[in-house]
Amino acid sequence: MSDGPHRSLPMRRHWKDTAERAARPVHSSAEVCEALTHALKRDILETPIGRMRDILDSRKPDLFHIHQLEQLEQLRSACRGSAAANLSIDCAIEAIQSGLKGHAAMESTLRNALEETMRSGFRGMNEHYQREATPQETHNLRTRLDAARRQLDCGAVANELLSPTKPLSPRSLKLPRHTGLDEGPERL
């Protein structure tokens, strides 16, 4: 007997946790959204947010943004092997080309990177479940992930990551486990 397709999902642990919560009806939609937020933060915190913020700082004038684009490409070469960092750099380039500067550019960069990371994670989970699970399980997973996506505000998560008051690191993030009897699903 299998514990579910989430066990064999070829993704990192935080995405497996998200798939597990989405696949099991015992978890509420708020818990699925909580796991999704956790997974997104874990991936995006691998990016050099501080260095990108310095590059996108609007106090450094650059008429055609050539210097900023060169710095972002240099940053890309320093982040080889990190899909999240490369995606964030692509989003930063897009923000610059859209004419955004400073905090607005950085917020747009992180929001777009979070949204694209979420879509990529959903595609990976959906493809795996189509191969390994029944059509009903795949449909349930897709429905619950879509509900979590609608609940999640990527702009708010981006602003939280940019908050100077509490710098986060991937290791400092822990997905809460609900183990007590009183922590079960709420009845309506």
PyMOL commands that set and color helices and strands:
alter all, ss='L'
color gray80, all
select helices_A, chain A and resi 5-8+13-23+29-44+49-56+66-78+83-97+102-132+135-151+154-162+170-172+181-183
alter helices_A, ss='H'
color red, helices_A
deselect
rebuild
show_as cartoon
